[in-house]
Amino acid sequence: MLETMSSIAPLVNIHSDIGGQLGSLETVEADSSLHVLLSPSDDGIIIEARSRVFGQRGPYYPPGEGSENLISEIDGKRLQTRRNLKQEREEYRYLLEACPLLAGQEDNEYHWYIAEAEDCLEMLTELQAIKDRITIAWPKGESMRIRQQVSTSQFKLQIDSNNDWFSASGELKLEDGEVLNMQRLLSLTKNARGRFIQLEDGQFLALSKTFQKRLKELNNFGEIKGDAVNLHPLAALTLEDMAGEVGQLKAGKHWKEFSQRFEQAMALHPKLPSTLQAELRDYQQQGFEWLVRLAHWGAGACLADDMGLGKTLQALAMILYRAMNGPSLVVAPTSVSLNWMDEIERFAPTLNIIDIRDMALDSSDDFQPFDIVISSYGLLQTRPEQLHKTNWQTIVLDEAQAIKNPATKRSQAAMKLQGKFKCITTGTPIENHLGELWNLFRFINPGLLGSLERFNERFALPISRDSNPDASQQLKRLIQPFILRRTKTQVLKELPARTEIVLNIEMSKEEARLYEALRREAIEKFAAEANAEKKGHRQLQILAEITRLRQVCCNPQLVMKQAAPASSKLAQFAETLQELLENHHKALVFSQFVGHLQILEQHLKDNGISYQYLDGSTPAKERKKRVNAFQAGEGDVFLISLKAGGVGLNLTAADYVIHMDPWWNPAVEDQASDRAHRIGQTRPVTVYRMVMKDTIEQKIIALHHQKRDLADNLLAGTDVADKLNAEDLLALLKED
């Protein structure tokens, strides 16, 4: 057989698995290295892996496959070789291990197609990293070229002061001598394909992931001015990491002072004031220390712990720590203000409580160290001359979601307050949309998030409209140093369990007919209207119709004064409550509609059930009296208006919570439920939500899945739902 092959070898190429060599032909050593062939195709690249056993001029073969003995004509000369198939397979395995992006593609006989430009560039980067072991070729012409890989260590950074802000500039020098300054780098990064930025000649720079991240932060956190980027002093915190990574840093004394002050603040271990008459839990001690550190640094703080974790006590400890240096101001909802006074008397008796209501309108007295002025949000608007003239040592806005809307007079009055340290406490820093978070930060750290227009462009729209995880992660990084949020499950292992149950209630035929008639009437009223000029007015009209439907779900008496059908929800409430009372439980009952509460109140009276009642018209002192009475055992049921009593109350005497009608945002309901499920509760808490089946109430419950724990979602870098528009509201009226 070998003799026969020898006779025809000069005429044809031979592939053979028979051992031995043909004596008449020159034998060369097989080249087992791998060749990667790249070809442009549309916007992507075709990749082939081949072996070229006869060297740079020989034919290509599938690596590790085919005949072991080969004869081929190279440059007019017949040569023979013996392939090392095992080594070829080893080289191919190495390629896949070194190029995970390639390994993740579908393999069609050592042939791949990558369509996305960013993936193509990533693949080229992976191949370049092993170019000493493989041969990369573009037989049909090169369509993409990575000129150089660059990292933060190759960047020269300069930090200067610019009034109260910092200015960051710098340059990146490439291997060919070209220099990219900060402005050009940031401009190129905005249009980058992932971590690849395209230069004017069409070639690409491959940024390290860290360098890409730092440039993104500068783009998002600063304002480009000339060849530099200006950063808010608190946003400049992001430069700390970059300053430690660059190859060369030049910084002025203001930056060094800033860094030293930050390091000193973070190293601070403040001791609790000896006059604080309370023992803090570990997480509360950590919260106190965190507040003091931010105050020492000169930054504002948002204490966003879950309801019931003692935010008031943590803030009070911080106020007492700073009290010797000047007066403090606490602004809280009316229902919570009295609770603040009680806790101050109990835990910080050395503070001098001043109730703004007791001050004469024309009083011009200056406040002193250890003074703590208590004001409601309403009085903040009506007593500006007394509150705005003082430069407070500490300002605390409790239940600060009250200033979430920048257009309100309440918010505008809060923004005029002057203080050395501003702190807000809220269990719900975001209730509906990210604009609320922007306004809260405008109070504690003005300018950090930029103008509302710039904030919407950088963060709000990409997150809420485009579900952009990068924008969410960037916003998280910017605000995270100034928000402290702990949940009950994280810190209160001893807190009893909380169970949530949705009670779905069938409407009677009479109720269903009434509901459907009102729903169709609303649909017909608005389906033909689409006047953009009256968009806001139309939205209010739709909300009014939705409110009527919600009231029908609660009790038809709310929309029909005469001949109203019996309420199925009231019947379910009566049955549920009777069972609870027979088993010696106490319940908090919440509704958004005062008229609904009054119907429930009449039911309790008719059945001889003892109760307490609270809505927006209840005077502050009477609220305190009724809360204390319930806690002391006077009453088995507490009827509460959701908006008037959903925050700031301690009602741990109850172990059941009943929500009679769902509110748009579950965070508000959760706050209300936390009146019972909080520190001091020793029994498991059960939360009932009464929902009418096949109605708008069920659609509102579906919305809860989008809006629940919006602050937690942001801090976790996940999607955040936005507020509803008129079309969203109209959709709620329509059948599924």
Secondary structure as the mmCIF struct_conf table of DSSP 4:
data_model
#
loop_
_struct_conf.conf_type_id
_struct_conf.id
_struct_conf.beg_label_comp_id
_struct_conf.beg_label_asym_id
_struct_conf.beg_label_seq_id
_struct_conf.end_label_comp_id
_struct_conf.end_label_asym_id
_struct_conf.end_label_seq_id
HELX_RH_AL_P HELX_RH_AL_P1 LEU A 2 ILE A 8
TURN_TY1_P TURN_TY1_P1 ALA A 9 LEU A 11
BEND BEND1 VAL A 12 VAL A 12
STRN STRN1 ILE A 14 SER A 16
BEND BEND2 ILE A 18 ILE A 18
BEND BEND3 GLY A 20 GLY A 20
TURN_TY1_P TURN_TY1_P2 GLY A 23 SER A 24
BEND BEND4 LEU A 25 LEU A 25
STRN STRN2 GLU A 26 THR A 27
STRN STRN3 LEU A 34 SER A 41
TURN_TY1_P TURN_TY1_P3 ASP A 42 ASP A 43
STRN STRN4 GLY A 44 SER A 51
TURN_TY1_P TURN_TY1_P4 VAL A 53 PHE A 54
TURN_TY1_P TURN_TY1_P5 GLN A 56 ARG A 57
BEND BEND5 GLY A 58 GLY A 58
STRN STRN5 TYR A 61 TYR A 61
TURN_TY1_P TURN_TY1_P6 PRO A 63 GLY A 64
BEND BEND6 GLY A 66 GLY A 66
BEND BEND7 GLU A 68 GLU A 68
STRN STRN6 ASN A 69 ILE A 74
TURN_TY1_P TURN_TY1_P7 ASP A 75 GLY A 76
STRN STRN7 LYS A 77 ARG A 82
HELX_RH_AL_P HELX_RH_AL_P2 LEU A 85 ALA A 98
HELX_RH_AL_P HELX_RH_AL_P3 PRO A 100 ALA A 103
TURN_TY1_P TURN_TY1_P8 GLY A 104 GLY A 104
BEND BEND8 GLN A 105 GLN A 105
HELX_LH_PP_P HELX_LH_PP_P1 GLU A 106 ASP A 107
BEND BEND9 ASN A 108 TYR A 110
STRN STRN8 HIS A 111 ILE A 114
HELX_RH_AL_P HELX_RH_AL_P4 ALA A 117 GLN A 128
TURN_TY1_P TURN_TY1_P9 ALA A 129 ARG A 133
STRN STRN9 ILE A 134 ALA A 137
TURN_TY1_P TURN_TY1_P10 PRO A 139 LYS A 140
BEND BEND10 SER A 143 SER A 143
STRN STRN10 ILE A 146 VAL A 150
HELX_RH_3T_P HELX_RH_3T_P1 THR A 152 GLN A 154
STRN STRN11 PHE A 155 ASN A 162
TURN_TY1_P TURN_TY1_P11 ASN A 163 ASP A 164
STRN STRN12 TRP A 165 LYS A 173
TURN_TY1_P TURN_TY1_P12 GLU A 175 ASP A 176
BEND BEND11 GLY A 177 GLY A 177
STRN STRN13 VAL A 179 ASN A 181
HELX_RH_AL_P HELX_RH_AL_P5 MET A 182 LYS A 190
TURN_TY1_P TURN_TY1_P13 ASN A 191 ASN A 191
STRN STRN14 ARG A 193 ARG A 193
TURN_TY1_P TURN_TY1_P14 GLY A 194 ARG A 195
STRN STRN15 PHE A 196 GLN A 198
TURN_TY1_P TURN_TY1_P15 GLU A 200 ASP A 201
BEND BEND12 GLY A 202 GLY A 202
STRN STRN16 PHE A 204 LEU A 207
HELX_RH_AL_P HELX_RH_AL_P6 LYS A 209 PHE A 221
STRN STRN17 GLY A 222 LYS A 225
TURN_TY1_P TURN_TY1_P16 GLY A 226 ASP A 227
STRN STRN18 ALA A 228 LEU A 231
TURN_TY1_P TURN_TY1_P17 PRO A 233 LEU A 234
HELX_RH_3T_P HELX_RH_3T_P2 ALA A 235 THR A 238
HELX_RH_AL_P HELX_RH_AL_P7 LEU A 239 ALA A 243
TURN_TY1_P TURN_TY1_P18 GLY A 244 GLU A 245
BEND BEND13 VAL A 246 GLY A 247
STRN STRN19 GLN A 248 ALA A 251
HELX_RH_AL_P HELX_RH_AL_P8 LYS A 253 ALA A 267
HELX_LH_PP_P HELX_LH_PP_P2 PRO A 270 PRO A 273
TURN_TY1_P TURN_TY1_P19 SER A 274 THR A 275
BEND BEND14 ALA A 278 ALA A 278
HELX_RH_AL_P HELX_RH_AL_P9 ASP A 282 TRP A 297
TURN_TY1_P TURN_TY1_P20 GLY A 298 GLY A 298
STRN STRN20 ALA A 301 LEU A 303
HELX_LH_PP_P HELX_LH_PP_P3 ASP A 305 ASP A 306
TURN_TY1_P TURN_TY1_P21 MET A 307 GLY A 308
BEND BEND15 LEU A 309 LEU A 309
HELX_RH_AL_P HELX_RH_AL_P10 LYS A 311 ARG A 322
HELX_RH_3T_P HELX_RH_3T_P3 ALA A 323 ASN A 325
BEND BEND16 GLY A 326 GLY A 326
STRN STRN21 SER A 328 ALA A 332
HELX_RH_AL_P HELX_RH_AL_P11 THR A 334 PHE A 347
TURN_TY1_P TURN_TY1_P22 PRO A 349 THR A 350
BEND BEND17 LEU A 351 LEU A 351
STRN STRN22 ASN A 352 ASP A 355
HELX_RH_3T_P HELX_RH_3T_P4 ILE A 356 ASP A 358
BEND BEND18 MET A 359 MET A 359
TURN_TY1_P TURN_TY1_P23 LEU A 361 ASP A 362
HELX_LH_PP_P HELX_LH_PP_P4 ASP A 365 PHE A 367
TURN_TY1_P TURN_TY1_P24 PRO A 369 PHE A 370
STRN STRN23 ASP A 371 SER A 376
HELX_RH_AL_P HELX_RH_AL_P12 TYR A 377 THR A 382
HELX_RH_AL_P HELX_RH_AL_P13 PRO A 384 LEU A 387
BEND BEND19 HIS A 388 THR A 390
STRN STRN24 ASN A 391 TRP A 392
BEND BEND20 GLN A 393 GLN A 393
STRN STRN25 THR A 394 ASP A 398
TURN_TY1_P TURN_TY1_P25 GLU A 399 GLU A 399
HELX_RH_3T_P HELX_RH_3T_P5 ALA A 400 ILE A 403
TURN_TY1_P TURN_TY1_P26 PRO A 406 ALA A 407
BEND BEND21 THR A 408 THR A 408
HELX_RH_AL_P HELX_RH_AL_P14 LYS A 409 MET A 415
TURN_TY1_P TURN_TY1_P27 LYS A 416 LYS A 416
STRN STRN26 GLN A 418 GLY A 419
BEND BEND22 LYS A 420 PHE A 421
STRN STRN27 LYS A 422 THR A 425
BEND BEND23 GLY A 427 GLY A 427
BEND BEND24 PRO A 429 PRO A 429
BEND BEND25 GLU A 431 ASN A 432
HELX_RH_AL_P HELX_RH_AL_P15 LEU A 434 ILE A 444
BEND BEND26 ASN A 445 ASN A 445
TURN_TY1_P TURN_TY1_P28 PRO A 446 LEU A 449
HELX_RH_AL_P HELX_RH_AL_P16 LEU A 452 PHE A 455
HELX_RH_PI_P HELX_RH_PI_P1 ASN A 456 ALA A 460
HELX_RH_AL_P HELX_RH_AL_P17 LEU A 461 SER A 464
TURN_TY1_P TURN_TY1_P29 ARG A 465 ASP A 466
HELX_RH_AL_P HELX_RH_AL_P18 PRO A 469 ILE A 479
HELX_RH_3T_P HELX_RH_3T_P6 GLN A 480 PHE A 482
STRN STRN28 ILE A 483 LEU A 484
HELX_RH_AL_P HELX_RH_AL_P19 LYS A 488 VAL A 491
TURN_TY1_P TURN_TY1_P30 LYS A 493 GLU A 494
BEND BEND27 LEU A 495 LEU A 495
HELX_LH_PP_P HELX_LH_PP_P5 PRO A 496 ALA A 497
STRN STRN29 ARG A 498 ILE A 505
HELX_LH_PP_P HELX_LH_PP_P6 GLU A 506 SER A 508
HELX_RH_AL_P HELX_RH_AL_P20 LYS A 509 ALA A 527
TURN_TY1_P TURN_TY1_P31 ALA A 528 ALA A 528
HELX_RH_3T_P HELX_RH_3T_P7 ALA A 532 LYS A 534
HELX_RH_AL_P HELX_RH_AL_P21 LYS A 535 CYS A 554
HELX_RH_3T_P HELX_RH_3T_P8 PRO A 556 LEU A 558
TURN_TY1_P TURN_TY1_P32 VAL A 559 VAL A 559
BEND BEND28 LYS A 561 ALA A 563
HELX_LH_PP_P HELX_LH_PP_P7 ALA A 564 SER A 567
HELX_RH_AL_P HELX_RH_AL_P22 SER A 568 GLU A 582
TURN_TY1_P TURN_TY1_P33 ASN A 583 HIS A 584
STRN STRN30 ALA A 587 SER A 591
BEND BEND29 GLN A 592 GLN A 592
HELX_RH_AL_P HELX_RH_AL_P23 VAL A 594 ASP A 606
TURN_TY1_P TURN_TY1_P34 ASN A 607 GLY A 608
STRN STRN31 TYR A 611 LEU A 614
TURN_TY1_P TURN_TY1_P35 GLY A 616 SER A 617
BEND BEND30 THR A 618 THR A 618
HELX_RH_AL_P HELX_RH_AL_P24 ALA A 620 GLN A 631
TURN_TY1_P TURN_TY1_P36 ALA A 632 GLY A 633
BEND BEND31 ASP A 636 ASP A 636
STRN STRN32 VAL A 637 SER A 641
HELX_RH_AL_P HELX_RH_AL_P25 LEU A 642 GLY A 645
BEND BEND32 GLY A 646 GLY A 648
TURN_TY1_P TURN_TY1_P37 THR A 652 ALA A 653
STRN STRN33 TYR A 656 HIS A 659
BEND BEND33 MET A 660 ASP A 661
BEND BEND34 TRP A 664 TRP A 664
HELX_RH_AL_P HELX_RH_AL_P26 PRO A 666 SER A 673
TURN_TY1_P TURN_TY1_P38 ASP A 674 ALA A 676
BEND BEND35 HIS A 677 ARG A 678
TURN_TY1_P TURN_TY1_P39 ILE A 679 GLY A 680
BEND BEND36 ARG A 683 ARG A 683
STRN STRN34 VAL A 685 MET A 692
TURN_TY1_P TURN_TY1_P40 LYS A 693 ASP A 694
BEND BEND37 THR A 695 THR A 695
HELX_RH_AL_P HELX_RH_AL_P27 ILE A 696 LYS A 707
TURN_TY1_P TURN_TY1_P41 ARG A 708 ASP A 709
HELX_RH_AL_P HELX_RH_AL_P28 LEU A 710 LEU A 715
TURN_TY1_P TURN_TY1_P42 ALA A 716 GLY A 717
HELX_RH_AL_P HELX_RH_AL_P29 ALA A 726 LEU A 733
BEND BEND38 LYS A 734 LYS A 734
#
